[in-house]
Amino acid sequence: MADAHATRETTVTASDGVRLHVTEVGPPGAALTLVFVHGFCMTADAWHFQRRDLADLGRTVCYDQRAHGRSDPSDAEHCTIAQLADDLHRVLDDRVPTGPVVLIGHSMGGMTVLGLAETHPELFGDRIIAVALLSTSAGELTRLAFGLPAAVTAAARRVLPGVAVGMRHAPSLLERIRWRGSGVSRALTRRVGFGSTQVPEPVVDALEEMIASTPIPVVGAFLPTLLDHDRLAAAAALRDVPTLLLVGDADVMTPWSTAARWPRPYPRPNSGSRRVPATPSSWNAPTRSAPASASWWPALGPPGGPSRTARS
């Protein structure tokens, strides 16, 4: 008899034929399923600590987004948030056809969840009973400063469209100056990925490996959809679903000012928002609270309010 708690690897075929690599742990008939959606230039391996520490809550389902990790490459025209949302819908239909689901999305994965809310708002409530959005945004990413001076950021925004084209059509040059594994590369990963020096070296190594393994053309293919992302209206589908917004307290990619841009009304009073240190363990306690309580986190004030930091 097969071990219900053994890791199972499967494949889900997207609407355009791209095969998505899926990893599952836990009994298929579990009372609750947690579906994890990873971020840009990452893989399902990014959820290692969450899969380990939250496995007692139910079945966990993680998958590599298209063109990432062990999933198939994708045509550039399908590297969009809309297509990623359709991919997520396929994964739910195929791997979690029944039963309550908690969706956990990080960065581009959070945008994917909002894309699903835009196209399938009917799923949020009876089917998707809770949502965690980690270091993500509903839109207006073009305002990001990345922790840089305003003049530098403004110049970077002007050249990004051309850089995206170059990444797709002349990747070899960019690969040569990528500094993979160098001290510069590690410093950038630590600064941009965590915003802090207080992060264990193996965690930095794991993130750097995921980023370095993402082909330059893939980075270029997804940049336009990330910059154009605007699903503030779609967030209304989460109004009646316990929703957690979780942001690293030193996050330079999606700082609190960006992550907290939500339409009125704010998610319902028993939803909430927190800023936490950018370490894997700091995500687990808030996420664990989702299925265990109807009141996830108490409301902590309106978007853009005072600093909110939880220490673990």
Disulfide bonds with the S-S distance in Angstrom:
none
